[in-house]
């Protein structure tokens, strides 16, 4: 089986209603599936908690080869790349 698009959004508990799964556990469960080679993640917490949330997700992805990060950008933050230059190291 080939999966063409497998991605997830990482966010904290209070961003969506309680019945919506949150956090990394549901996304990490996808990595256990041998048919899934890569899970691309982005952090929706950026919009509520700031660009530092991208850094947290970067560290998580660096420790799991099946997780790849898609950086979330808050358009309200001008020149975000100057505040988070280490996110552009790859």
HTML snippet that shows the backbone in 3Dmol.js (N, CA, C, O; Angstrom):
<script src="https://3Dmol.org/build/3Dmol-min.js"></script>
<div id="view" style="width:600px;height:400px;position:relative"></div>
<script>
const pdb = `
ATOM      1  N   UNK A   1       0.849  -1.177   0.000  1.00  0.00           N
ATOM      2  CA  UNK A   1       0.000   0.000   0.000  1.00  0.00           C
ATOM      3  C   UNK A   1       0.891   1.236   0.000  1.00  0.00           C
ATOM      4  O   UNK A   1       1.898   1.278   0.708  1.00  0.00           O
ATOM      5  N   UNK A   2       0.525   2.242  -0.792  1.00  0.00           N
ATOM      6  CA  UNK A   2       1.267   3.491  -0.822  1.00  0.00           C
ATOM      7  C   UNK A   2       0.391   4.610  -0.277  1.00  0.00           C
ATOM      8  O   UNK A   2      -0.718   4.836  -0.761  1.00  0.00           O
ATOM      9  N   UNK A   3       0.898   5.305   0.732  1.00  0.00           N
ATOM     10  CA  UNK A   3       0.199   6.452   1.287  1.00  0.00           C
ATOM     11  C   UNK A   3       0.852   7.695   0.709  1.00  0.00           C
ATOM     12  O   UNK A   3       2.058   7.893   0.855  1.00  0.00           O
ATOM     13  N   UNK A   4       0.072   8.517   0.066  1.00  0.00           N
ATOM     14  CA  UNK A   4       0.624   9.686  -0.615  1.00  0.00           C
ATOM     15  C   UNK A   4       0.719  10.877   0.330  1.00  0.00           C
ATOM     16  O   UNK A   4       1.703  11.615   0.275  1.00  0.00           O
ATOM     17  N   UNK A   5      -0.243  11.083   1.170  1.00  0.00           N
ATOM     18  CA  UNK A   5      -0.233  12.250   2.063  1.00  0.00           C
ATOM     19  C   UNK A   5      -0.560  11.802   3.479  1.00  0.00           C
ATOM     20  O   UNK A   5      -1.686  11.394   3.765  1.00  0.00           O
ATOM     21  N   UNK A   6       0.409  11.879   4.348  1.00  0.00           N
ATOM     22  CA  UNK A   6       0.184  11.571   5.752  1.00  0.00           C
ATOM     23  C   UNK A   6       0.768  12.723   6.541  1.00  0.00           C
ATOM     24  O   UNK A   6       1.987  12.881   6.617  1.00  0.00           O
ATOM     25  N   UNK A   7      -0.088  13.513   7.119  1.00  0.00           N
ATOM     26  CA  UNK A   7       0.412  14.628   7.915  1.00  0.00           C
ATOM     27  C   UNK A   7      -0.482  14.809   9.129  1.00  0.00           C
ATOM     28  O   UNK A   7      -1.619  14.339   9.163  1.00  0.00           O
ATOM     29  N   UNK A   8       0.054  15.497  10.120  1.00  0.00           N
ATOM     30  CA  UNK A   8      -0.695  15.740  11.337  1.00  0.00           C
ATOM     31  C   UNK A   8      -0.365  17.094  11.898  1.00  0.00           C
ATOM     32  O   UNK A   8       0.672  17.683  11.593  1.00  0.00           O
ATOM     33  N   UNK A   9      -1.262  17.578  12.720  1.00  0.00           N
ATOM     34  CA  UNK A   9      -1.062  18.856  13.376  1.00  0.00           C
ATOM     35  C   UNK A   9      -0.940  18.623  14.878  1.00  0.00           C
ATOM     36  O   UNK A   9      -1.821  18.034  15.505  1.00  0.00           O
ATOM     37  N   UNK A  10       0.140  19.086  15.426  1.00  0.00           N
ATOM     38  CA  UNK A  10       0.400  18.950  16.859  1.00  0.00           C
ATOM     39  C   UNK A  10      -0.164  20.181  17.556  1.00  0.00           C
ATOM     40  O   UNK A  10       0.086  21.311  17.138  1.00  0.00           O
ATOM     41  N   UNK A  11      -0.915  19.958  18.605  1.00  0.00           N
ATOM     42  CA  UNK A  11      -1.483  21.076  19.347  1.00  0.00           C
ATOM     43  C   UNK A  11      -1.806  20.629  20.770  1.00  0.00           C
ATOM     44  O   UNK A  11      -1.868  19.437  21.069  1.00  0.00           O
ATOM     45  N   UNK A  12      -2.007  21.602  21.622  1.00  0.00           N
ATOM     46  CA  UNK A  12      -2.286  21.337  23.035  1.00  0.00           C
ATOM     47  C   UNK A  12      -3.762  21.049  23.265  1.00  0.00           C
ATOM     48  O   UNK A  12      -4.593  21.211  22.371  1.00  0.00           O
ATOM     49  N   UNK A  13      -4.062  20.627  24.456  1.00  0.00           N
ATOM     50  CA  UNK A  13      -5.394  20.141  24.806  1.00  0.00           C
ATOM     51  C   UNK A  13      -6.508  21.158  24.574  1.00  0.00           C
ATOM     52  O   UNK A  13      -7.566  20.779  24.071  1.00  0.00           O
ATOM     53  N   UNK A  14      -6.324  22.386  24.904  1.00  0.00           N
ATOM     54  CA  UNK A  14      -7.440  23.332  24.904  1.00  0.00           C
ATOM     55  C   UNK A  14      -7.676  24.031  23.572  1.00  0.00           C
ATOM     56  O   UNK A  14      -8.509  24.935  23.506  1.00  0.00           O
ATOM     57  N   UNK A  15      -6.983  23.652  22.521  1.00  0.00           N
ATOM     58  CA  UNK A  15      -7.168  24.308  21.234  1.00  0.00           C
ATOM     59  C   UNK A  15      -8.452  23.867  20.545  1.00  0.00           C
ATOM     60  O   UNK A  15      -9.098  24.667  19.868  1.00  0.00           O
ATOM     61  N   UNK A  16      -8.825  22.608  20.711  1.00  0.00           N
ATOM     62  CA  UNK A  16     -10.031  22.053  20.098  1.00  0.00           C
ATOM     63  C   UNK A  16     -10.899  21.427  21.184  1.00  0.00           C
ATOM     64  O   UNK A  16     -10.454  21.306  22.325  1.00  0.00           O
ATOM     65  N   UNK A  17     -12.134  21.024  20.855  1.00  0.00           N
ATOM     66  CA  UNK A  17     -12.990  20.369  21.853  1.00  0.00           C
ATOM     67  C   UNK A  17     -12.334  19.103  22.413  1.00  0.00           C
ATOM     68  O   UNK A  17     -11.451  18.526  21.779  1.00  0.00           O
ATOM     69  N   UNK A  18     -12.760  18.685  23.576  1.00  0.00           N
ATOM     70  CA  UNK A  18     -12.155  17.547  24.274  1.00  0.00           C
ATOM     71  C   UNK A  18     -12.181  16.238  23.477  1.00  0.00           C
ATOM     72  O   UNK A  18     -11.314  15.388  23.679  1.00  0.00           O
ATOM     73  N   UNK A  19     -13.144  16.058  22.587  1.00  0.00           N
ATOM     74  CA  UNK A  19     -13.237  14.798  21.837  1.00  0.00           C
ATOM     75  C   UNK A  19     -12.201  14.700  20.728  1.00  0.00           C
ATOM     76  O   UNK A  19     -12.015  13.619  20.169  1.00  0.00           O
ATOM     77  N   UNK A  20     -11.520  15.791  20.391  1.00  0.00           N
ATOM     78  CA  UNK A  20     -10.490  15.768  19.347  1.00  0.00           C
ATOM     79  C   UNK A  20      -9.169  15.316  19.974  1.00  0.00           C
ATOM     80  O   UNK A  20      -8.730  15.911  20.958  1.00  0.00           O
ATOM     81  N   UNK A  21      -8.525  14.278  19.428  1.00  0.00           N
ATOM     82  CA  UNK A  21      -7.234  13.852  19.988  1.00  0.00           C
ATOM     83  C   UNK A  21      -6.205  14.980  19.864  1.00  0.00           C
ATOM     84  O   UNK A  21      -6.174  15.690  18.858  1.00  0.00           O
ATOM     85  N   UNK A  22      -5.380  15.136  20.869  1.00  0.00           N
ATOM     86  CA  UNK A  22      -4.406  16.217  20.877  1.00  0.00           C
ATOM     87  C   UNK A  22      -3.046  15.678  21.278  1.00  0.00           C
ATOM     88  O   UNK A  22      -2.921  14.532  21.710  1.00  0.00           O
ATOM     89  N   UNK A  23      -2.047  16.501  21.132  1.00  0.00           N
ATOM     90  CA  UNK A  23      -0.700  16.129  21.548  1.00  0.00           C
ATOM     91  C   UNK A  23      -0.022  15.227  20.541  1.00  0.00           C
ATOM     92  O   UNK A  23      -0.525  15.012  19.438  1.00  0.00           O
ATOM     93  N   UNK A  24       1.113  14.711  20.927  1.00  0.00           N
ATOM     94  CA  UNK A  24       1.923  13.897  20.026  1.00  0.00           C
ATOM     95  C   UNK A  24       1.536  12.424  19.981  1.00  0.00           C
ATOM     96  O   UNK A  24       1.812  11.754  18.986  1.00  0.00           O
ATOM     97  N   UNK A  25       0.915  11.910  21.015  1.00  0.00           N
ATOM     98  CA  UNK A  25       0.639  10.468  21.070  1.00  0.00           C
ATOM     99  C   UNK A  25      -0.109   9.923  19.849  1.00  0.00           C
ATOM    100  O   UNK A  25       0.300   8.897  19.306  1.00  0.00           O
ATOM    101  N   UNK A  26      -1.196  10.575  19.394  1.00  0.00           N
ATOM    102  CA  UNK A  26      -1.871  10.032  18.203  1.00  0.00           C
ATOM    103  C   UNK A  26      -0.964  10.044  16.974  1.00  0.00           C
ATOM    104  O   UNK A  26      -1.047   9.144  16.138  1.00  0.00           O
ATOM    105  N   UNK A  27      -0.109  11.043  16.857  1.00  0.00           N
ATOM    106  CA  UNK A  27       0.780  11.143  15.706  1.00  0.00           C
ATOM    107  C   UNK A  27       1.914  10.132  15.789  1.00  0.00           C
ATOM    108  O   UNK A  27       2.312   9.557  14.776  1.00  0.00           O
ATOM    109  N   UNK A  28       2.429   9.916  16.979  1.00  0.00           N
ATOM    110  CA  UNK A  28       3.485   8.918  17.158  1.00  0.00           C
ATOM    111  C   UNK A  28       2.960   7.518  16.878  1.00  0.00           C
ATOM    112  O   UNK A  28       3.709   6.655  16.419  1.00  0.00           O
ATOM    113  N   UNK A  29       1.693   7.290  17.146  1.00  0.00           N
ATOM    114  CA  UNK A  29       1.088   5.987  16.858  1.00  0.00           C
ATOM    115  C   UNK A  29       1.145   5.693  15.358  1.00  0.00           C
ATOM    116  O   UNK A  29       1.321   4.544  14.955  1.00  0.00           O
ATOM    117  N   UNK A  30       0.996   6.729  14.538  1.00  0.00           N
ATOM    118  CA  UNK A  30       1.089   6.532  13.091  1.00  0.00           C
ATOM    119  C   UNK A  30       2.467   6.012  12.702  1.00  0.00           C
ATOM    120  O   UNK A  30       2.580   5.236  11.753  1.00  0.00           O
ATOM    121  N   UNK A  31       3.506   6.414  13.402  1.00  0.00           N
ATOM    122  CA  UNK A  31       4.864   5.996  13.041  1.00  0.00           C
ATOM    123  C   UNK A  31       5.085   4.510  13.287  1.00  0.00           C
ATOM    124  O   UNK A  31       6.040   3.935  12.764  1.00  0.00           O
ATOM    125  N   UNK A  32       4.220   3.882  14.073  1.00  0.00           N
ATOM    126  CA  UNK A  32       4.328   2.453  14.345  1.00  0.00           C
ATOM    127  C   UNK A  32       3.825   1.612  13.165  1.00  0.00           C
ATOM    128  O   UNK A  32       4.116   0.418  13.087  1.00  0.00           O
ATOM    129  N   UNK A  33       3.084   2.221  12.263  1.00  0.00           N
ATOM    130  CA  UNK A  33       2.557   1.513  11.104  1.00  0.00           C
ATOM    131  C   UNK A  33       3.688   1.318  10.089  1.00  0.00           C
ATOM    132  O   UNK A  33       4.260   2.302   9.619  1.00  0.00           O
ATOM    133  N   UNK A  34       4.020   0.079   9.744  1.00  0.00           N
ATOM    134  CA  UNK A  34       5.134  -0.158   8.813  1.00  0.00           C
ATOM    135  C   UNK A  34       4.866   0.370   7.402  1.00  0.00           C
ATOM    136  O   UNK A  34       5.808   0.544   6.629  1.00  0.00           O
ATOM    137  N   UNK A  35       3.617   0.625   7.055  1.00  0.00           N
ATOM    138  CA  UNK A  35       3.276   1.158   5.742  1.00  0.00           C
ATOM    139  C   UNK A  35       3.451   2.672   5.651  1.00  0.00           C
ATOM    140  O   UNK A  35       3.367   3.247   4.565  1.00  0.00           O
ATOM    141  N   UNK A  36       3.690   3.307   6.775  1.00  0.00           N
ATOM    142  CA  UNK A  36       3.893   4.755   6.797  1.00  0.00           C
ATOM    143  C   UNK A  36       5.377   5.016   7.003  1.00  0.00           C
ATOM    144  O   UNK A  36       5.939   4.664   8.040  1.00  0.00           O
ATOM    145  N   UNK A  37       5.999   5.627   6.021  1.00  0.00           N
ATOM    146  CA  UNK A  37       7.427   5.904   6.099  1.00  0.00           C
ATOM    147  C   UNK A  37       7.719   7.252   6.746  1.00  0.00           C
ATOM    148  O   UNK A  37       8.714   7.392   7.457  1.00  0.00           O
ATOM    149  N   UNK A  38       6.866   8.245   6.508  1.00  0.00           N
ATOM    150  CA  UNK A  38       7.102   9.600   7.009  1.00  0.00           C
ATOM    151  C   UNK A  38       5.774  10.210   7.434  1.00  0.00           C
ATOM    152  O   UNK A  38       4.763  10.060   6.748  1.00  0.00           O
ATOM    153  N   UNK A  39       5.786  10.899   8.569  1.00  0.00           N
ATOM    154  CA  UNK A  39       4.649  11.694   9.021  1.00  0.00           C
ATOM    155  C   UNK A  39       5.143  13.135   9.102  1.00  0.00           C
ATOM    156  O   UNK A  39       6.080  13.439   9.840  1.00  0.00           O
ATOM    157  N   UNK A  40       4.512  14.006   8.345  1.00  0.00           N
ATOM    158  CA  UNK A  40       4.886  15.426   8.344  1.00  0.00           C
ATOM    159  C   UNK A  40       4.012  16.138   9.362  1.00  0.00           C
ATOM    160  O   UNK A  40       2.786  16.027   9.331  1.00  0.00           O
ATOM    161  N   UNK A  41       4.660  16.878  10.275  1.00  0.00           N
ATOM    162  CA  UNK A  41       3.951  17.527  11.381  1.00  0.00           C
ATOM    163  C   UNK A  41       4.102  19.037  11.326  1.00  0.00           C
ATOM    164  O   UNK A  41       5.122  19.560  10.877  1.00  0.00           O
ATOM    165  N   UNK A  42       3.085  19.717  11.783  1.00  0.00           N
ATOM    166  CA  UNK A  42       3.184  21.149  12.029  1.00  0.00           C
ATOM    167  C   UNK A  42       2.559  21.428  13.391  1.00  0.00           C
ATOM    168  O   UNK A  42       1.732  20.659  13.879  1.00  0.00           O
ATOM    169  N   UNK A  43       2.964  22.530  13.989  1.00  0.00           N
ATOM    170  CA  UNK A  43       2.451  22.889  15.304  1.00  0.00           C
ATOM    171  C   UNK A  43       1.420  24.001  15.183  1.00  0.00           C
ATOM    172  O   UNK A  43       1.740  25.101  14.733  1.00  0.00           O
ATOM    173  N   UNK A  44       0.200  23.722  15.577  1.00  0.00           N
ATOM    174  CA  UNK A  44      -0.822  24.764  15.601  1.00  0.00           C
ATOM    175  C   UNK A  44      -0.708  25.611  16.865  1.00  0.00           C
ATOM    176  O   UNK A  44      -1.345  26.659  16.970  1.00  0.00           O
ATOM    177  N   UNK A  45       0.093  25.163  17.813  1.00  0.00           N
ATOM    178  CA  UNK A  45       0.308  25.943  19.032  1.00  0.00           C
ATOM    179  C   UNK A  45       1.055  27.240  18.760  1.00  0.00           C
ATOM    180  O   UNK A  45       1.060  28.141  19.599  1.00  0.00           O
ATOM    181  N   UNK A  46       1.688  27.342  17.590  1.00  0.00           N
ATOM    182  CA  UNK A  46       2.411  28.565  17.223  1.00  0.00           C
ATOM    183  C   UNK A  46       1.494  29.780  17.303  1.00  0.00           C
ATOM    184  O   UNK A  46       1.919  30.856  17.724  1.00  0.00           O
ATOM    185  N   UNK A  47       0.252  29.611  16.903  1.00  0.00           N
ATOM    186  CA  UNK A  47      -0.658  30.746  16.832  1.00  0.00           C
ATOM    187  C   UNK A  47      -1.109  31.237  18.199  1.00  0.00           C
ATOM    188  O   UNK A  47      -1.535  32.383  18.339  1.00  0.00           O
ATOM    189  N   UNK A  48      -1.019  30.394  19.189  1.00  0.00           N
ATOM    190  CA  UNK A  48      -1.428  30.784  20.532  1.00  0.00           C
ATOM    191  C   UNK A  48      -0.238  31.003  21.468  1.00  0.00           C
ATOM    192  O   UNK A  48      -0.304  31.840  22.368  1.00  0.00           O
ATOM    193  N   UNK A  49       0.847  30.253  21.258  1.00  0.00           N
ATOM    194  CA  UNK A  49       1.978  30.278  22.189  1.00  0.00           C
ATOM    195  C   UNK A  49       3.255  30.882  21.614  1.00  0.00           C
ATOM    196  O   UNK A  49       4.212  31.113  22.353  1.00  0.00           O
ATOM    197  N   UNK A  50       3.286  31.138  20.322  1.00  0.00           N
ATOM    198  CA  UNK A  50       4.451  31.785  19.726  1.00  0.00           C
ATOM    199  C   UNK A  50       5.325  30.836  18.924  1.00  0.00           C
ATOM    200  O   UNK A  50       5.145  29.618  18.940  1.00  0.00           O
ATOM    201  N   UNK A  51       6.274  31.435  18.225  1.00  0.00           N
ATOM    202  CA  UNK A  51       7.143  30.712  17.303  1.00  0.00           C
ATOM    203  C   UNK A  51       8.051  29.705  17.998  1.00  0.00           C
ATOM    204  O   UNK A  51       8.579  28.808  17.341  1.00  0.00           O
ATOM    205  N   UNK A  52       8.248  29.826  19.303  1.00  0.00           N
ATOM    206  CA  UNK A  52       9.058  28.869  20.047  1.00  0.00           C
ATOM    207  C   UNK A  52       8.503  27.449  19.961  1.00  0.00           C
ATOM    208  O   UNK A  52       9.236  26.483  20.170  1.00  0.00           O
ATOM    209  N   UNK A  53       7.235  27.323  19.660  1.00  0.00           N
ATOM    210  CA  UNK A  53       6.628  25.990  19.522  1.00  0.00           C
ATOM    211  C   UNK A  53       7.234  25.229  18.348  1.00  0.00           C
ATOM    212  O   UNK A  53       7.317  24.001  18.382  1.00  0.00           O
ATOM    213  N   UNK A  54       7.656  25.946  17.311  1.00  0.00           N
ATOM    214  CA  UNK A  54       8.349  25.290  16.203  1.00  0.00           C
ATOM    215  C   UNK A  54       9.651  24.659  16.677  1.00  0.00           C
ATOM    216  O   UNK A  54      10.022  23.578  16.221  1.00  0.00           O
ATOM    217  N   UNK A  55      10.338  25.325  17.583  1.00  0.00           N
ATOM    218  CA  UNK A  55      11.598  24.799  18.108  1.00  0.00           C
ATOM    219  C   UNK A  55      11.357  23.508  18.883  1.00  0.00           C
ATOM    220  O   UNK A  55      12.134  22.560  18.766  1.00  0.00           O
ATOM    221  N   UNK A  56      10.295  23.464  19.668  1.00  0.00           N
ATOM    222  CA  UNK A  56       9.958  22.234  20.405  1.00  0.00           C
ATOM    223  C   UNK A  56       9.714  21.082  19.443  1.00  0.00           C
ATOM    224  O   UNK A  56      10.197  19.970  19.653  1.00  0.00           O
ATOM    225  N   UNK A  57       8.960  21.359  18.389  1.00  0.00           N
ATOM    226  CA  UNK A  57       8.654  20.313  17.423  1.00  0.00           C
ATOM    227  C   UNK A  57       9.902  19.887  16.653  1.00  0.00           C
ATOM    228  O   UNK A  57      10.047  18.714  16.311  1.00  0.00           O
ATOM    229  N   UNK A  58      10.794  20.820  16.381  1.00  0.00           N
ATOM    230  CA  UNK A  58      12.052  20.489  15.712  1.00  0.00           C
ATOM    231  C   UNK A  58      12.839  19.472  16.529  1.00  0.00           C
ATOM    232  O   UNK A  58      13.376  18.514  15.972  1.00  0.00           O
ATOM    233  N   UNK A  59      12.911  19.667  17.820  1.00  0.00           N
ATOM    234  CA  UNK A  59      13.640  18.735  18.687  1.00  0.00           C
ATOM    235  C   UNK A  59      12.987  17.355  18.678  1.00  0.00           C
ATOM    236  O   UNK A  59      13.686  16.341  18.687  1.00  0.00           O
ATOM    237  N   UNK A  60      11.676  17.308  18.660  1.00  0.00           N
ATOM    238  CA  UNK A  60      10.963  16.033  18.614  1.00  0.00           C
ATOM    239  C   UNK A  60      11.255  15.316  17.300  1.00  0.00           C
ATOM    240  O   UNK A  60      11.495  14.109  17.289  1.00  0.00           O
ATOM    241  N   UNK A  61      11.236  16.052  16.202  1.00  0.00           N
ATOM    242  CA  UNK A  61      11.487  15.454  14.887  1.00  0.00           C
ATOM    243  C   UNK A  61      12.932  15.002  14.735  1.00  0.00           C
ATOM    244  O   UNK A  61      13.200  14.014  14.051  1.00  0.00           O
ATOM    245  N   UNK A  62      13.856  15.704  15.354  1.00  0.00           N
ATOM    246  CA  UNK A  62      15.258  15.301  15.286  1.00  0.00           C
ATOM    247  C   UNK A  62      15.499  13.966  15.983  1.00  0.00           C
ATOM    248  O   UNK A  62      16.480  13.281  15.695  1.00  0.00           O
ATOM    249  N   UNK A  63      14.614  13.601  16.891  1.00  0.00           N
ATOM    250  CA  UNK A  63      14.766  12.354  17.637  1.00  0.00           C
ATOM    251  C   UNK A  63      13.928  11.206  17.083  1.00  0.00           C
ATOM    252  O   UNK A  63      13.916  10.123  17.668  1.00  0.00           O
ATOM    253  N   UNK A  64      13.227  11.418  15.968  1.00  0.00           N
ATOM    254  CA  UNK A  64      12.422  10.361  15.365  1.00  0.00           C
ATOM    255  C   UNK A  64      12.518  10.506  13.846  1.00  0.00           C
ATOM    256  O   UNK A  64      11.990  11.464  13.282  1.00  0.00           O
ATOM    257  N   UNK A  65      13.179   9.572  13.192  1.00  0.00           N
ATOM    258  CA  UNK A  65      13.444   9.703  11.755  1.00  0.00           C
ATOM    259  C   UNK A  65      12.182   9.644  10.895  1.00  0.00           C
ATOM    260  O   UNK A  65      12.214  10.060   9.736  1.00  0.00           O
ATOM    261  N   UNK A  66      11.092   9.146  11.426  1.00  0.00           N
ATOM    262  CA  UNK A  66       9.845   9.103  10.658  1.00  0.00           C
ATOM    263  C   UNK A  66       9.063  10.418  10.736  1.00  0.00           C
ATOM    264  O   UNK A  66       8.110  10.617   9.982  1.00  0.00           O
ATOM    265  N   UNK A  67       9.457  11.299  11.630  1.00  0.00           N
ATOM    266  CA  UNK A  67       8.758  12.578  11.774  1.00  0.00           C
ATOM    267  C   UNK A  67       9.528  13.676  11.056  1.00  0.00           C
ATOM    268  O   UNK A  67      10.722  13.861  11.290  1.00  0.00           O
ATOM    269  N   UNK A  68       8.848  14.394  10.192  1.00  0.00           N
ATOM    270  CA  UNK A  68       9.425  15.539   9.494  1.00  0.00           C
ATOM    271  C   UNK A  68       8.596  16.764   9.856  1.00  0.00           C
ATOM    272  O   UNK A  68       7.375  16.681   9.996  1.00  0.00           O
ATOM    273  N   UNK A  69       9.256  17.878  10.003  1.00  0.00           N
ATOM    274  CA  UNK A  69       8.569  19.098  10.427  1.00  0.00           C
ATOM    275  C   UNK A  69       8.202  19.995   9.255  1.00  0.00           C
ATOM    276  O   UNK A  69       8.989  20.214   8.335  1.00  0.00           O
ATOM    277  N   UNK A  70       6.992  20.498   9.321  1.00  0.00           N
ATOM    278  CA  UNK A  70       6.533  21.569   8.443  1.00  0.00           C
ATOM    279  C   UNK A  70       6.391  22.774   9.360  1.00  0.00           C
ATOM    280  O   UNK A  70       5.579  22.750  10.285  1.00  0.00           O
ATOM    281  N   UNK A  71       7.154  23.811   9.125  1.00  0.00           N
ATOM    282  CA  UNK A  71       7.163  24.969  10.023  1.00  0.00           C
ATOM    283  C   UNK A  71       5.868  25.758   9.881  1.00  0.00           C
ATOM    284  O   UNK A  71       5.419  26.046   8.771  1.00  0.00           O
ATOM    285  N   UNK A  72       5.279  26.102  11.014  1.00  0.00           N
ATOM    286  CA  UNK A  72       4.095  26.961  11.028  1.00  0.00           C
ATOM    287  C   UNK A  72       4.546  28.407  11.181  1.00  0.00           C
ATOM    288  O   UNK A  72       5.388  28.724  12.021  1.00  0.00           O
ATOM    289  N   UNK A  73       3.984  29.262  10.370  1.00  0.00           N
ATOM    290  CA  UNK A  73       4.324  30.679  10.396  1.00  0.00           C
ATOM    291  C   UNK A  73       3.089  31.464  10.819  1.00  0.00           C
ATOM    292  O   UNK A  73       2.007  31.283  10.260  1.00  0.00           O
ATOM    293  N   UNK A  74       3.256  32.328  11.799  1.00  0.00           N
ATOM    294  CA  UNK A  74       2.184  33.217  12.215  1.00  0.00           C
ATOM    295  C   UNK A  74       2.342  34.511  11.412  1.00  0.00           C
ATOM    296  O   UNK A  74       3.310  35.241  11.623  1.00  0.00           O
ATOM    297  N   UNK A  75       1.421  34.808  10.504  1.00  0.00           N
ATOM    298  CA  UNK A  75       1.586  35.980   9.648  1.00  0.00           C
ATOM    299  C   UNK A  75       1.574  37.303  10.409  1.00  0.00           C
ATOM    300  O   UNK A  75       1.920  38.344   9.851  1.00  0.00           O
ATOM    301  N   UNK A  76       1.181  37.266  11.670  1.00  0.00           N
ATOM    302  CA  UNK A  76       1.191  38.492  12.477  1.00  0.00           C
ATOM    303  C   UNK A  76       2.589  38.848  12.962  1.00  0.00           C
ATOM    304  O   UNK A  76       2.812  39.956  13.450  1.00  0.00           O
ATOM    305  N   UNK A  77       3.539  37.915  12.831  1.00  0.00           N
ATOM    306  CA  UNK A  77       4.913  38.146  13.297  1.00  0.00           C
ATOM    307  C   UNK A  77       5.772  38.505  12.089  1.00  0.00           C
ATOM    308  O   UNK A  77       6.078  37.658  11.249  1.00  0.00           O
ATOM    309  N   UNK A  78       6.150  39.767  12.022  1.00  0.00           N
ATOM    310  CA  UNK A  78       6.993  40.226  10.922  1.00  0.00           C
ATOM    311  C   UNK A  78       8.431  39.773  11.156  1.00  0.00           C
ATOM    312  O   UNK A  78       8.900  39.737  12.293  1.00  0.00           O
ATOM    313  N   UNK A  79       9.110  39.437  10.097  1.00  0.00           N
ATOM    314  CA  UNK A  79      10.516  39.023  10.141  1.00  0.00           C
ATOM    315  C   UNK A  79      10.742  37.869  11.116  1.00  0.00           C
ATOM    316  O   UNK A  79      11.707  37.867  11.880  1.00  0.00           O
ATOM    317  N   UNK A  80       9.835  36.886  11.079  1.00  0.00           N
ATOM    318  CA  UNK A  80       9.913  35.742  12.001  1.00  0.00           C
ATOM    319  C   UNK A  80      11.239  35.027  11.872  1.00  0.00           C
ATOM    320  O   UNK A  80      11.730  34.489  12.865  1.00  0.00           O
ATOM    321  N   UNK A  81      11.849  34.994  10.683  1.00  0.00           N
ATOM    322  CA  UNK A  81      13.098  34.262  10.461  1.00  0.00           C
ATOM    323  C   UNK A  81      14.252  34.867  11.240  1.00  0.00           C
ATOM    324  O   UNK A  81      15.221  34.170  11.541  1.00  0.00           O
ATOM    325  N   UNK A  82      14.172  36.142  11.571  1.00  0.00           N
ATOM    326  CA  UNK A  82      15.213  36.771  12.379  1.00  0.00           C
ATOM    327  C   UNK A  82      15.107  36.333  13.844  1.00  0.00           C
ATOM    328  O   UNK A  82      16.102  36.320  14.569  1.00  0.00           O
ATOM    329  N   UNK A  83      13.914  35.983  14.263  1.00  0.00           N
ATOM    330  CA  UNK A  83      13.684  35.569  15.649  1.00  0.00           C
ATOM    331  C   UNK A  83      13.910  34.060  15.831  1.00  0.00           C
ATOM    332  O   UNK A  83      14.088  33.592  16.955  1.00  0.00           O
ATOM    333  N   UNK A  84      13.902  33.308  14.737  1.00  0.00           N
ATOM    334  CA  UNK A  84      14.044  31.851  14.808  1.00  0.00           C
ATOM    335  C   UNK A  84      14.998  31.340  13.726  1.00  0.00           C
ATOM    336  O   UNK A  84      14.605  30.494  12.922  1.00  0.00           O
ATOM    337  N   UNK A  85      16.234  31.829  13.686  1.00  0.00           N
ATOM    338  CA  UNK A  85      17.129  31.432  12.589  1.00  0.00           C
ATOM    339  C   UNK A  85      17.489  29.958  12.592  1.00  0.00           C
ATOM    340  O   UNK A  85      17.786  29.398  11.536  1.00  0.00           O
ATOM    341  N   UNK A  86      17.470  29.312  13.756  1.00  0.00           N
ATOM    342  CA  UNK A  86      17.850  27.883  13.812  1.00  0.00           C
ATOM    343  C   UNK A  86      16.821  26.982  13.143  1.00  0.00           C
ATOM    344  O   UNK A  86      17.128  25.824  12.858  1.00  0.00           O
ATOM    345  N   UNK A  87      15.614  27.468  12.883  1.00  0.00           N
ATOM    346  CA  UNK A  87      14.613  26.668  12.177  1.00  0.00           C
ATOM    347  C   UNK A  87      14.952  26.539  10.697  1.00  0.00           C
ATOM    348  O   UNK A  87      14.398  25.682  10.008  1.00  0.00           O
ATOM    349  N   UNK A  88      15.840  27.366  10.210  1.00  0.00           N
ATOM    350  CA  UNK A  88      16.175  27.359   8.794  1.00  0.00           C
ATOM    351  C   UNK A  88      17.487  26.646   8.525  1.00  0.00           C
ATOM    352  O   UNK A  88      18.049  26.784   7.439  1.00  0.00           O
ATOM    353  N   UNK A  89      17.983  25.894   9.482  1.00  0.00           N
ATOM    354  CA  UNK A  89      19.303  25.289   9.341  1.00  0.00           C
ATOM    355  C   UNK A  89      19.331  24.106   8.372  1.00  0.00           C
ATOM    356  O   UNK A  89      20.411  23.672   7.971  1.00  0.00           O
ATOM    357  N   UNK A  90      18.196  23.590   7.998  1.00  0.00           N
ATOM    358  CA  UNK A  90      18.168  22.422   7.108  1.00  0.00           C
ATOM    359  C   UNK A  90      17.997  22.856   5.690  1.00  0.00           C
ATOM    360  O   UNK A  90      17.949  22.018   4.790  1.00  0.00           O
TER     361      UNK A  90
END
`;
const viewer = $3Dmol.createViewer("view");
viewer.addModel(pdb, "pdb");
viewer.setStyle({}, {cartoon: {color: "spectrum"}});
viewer.zoomTo();
viewer.render();
</script>
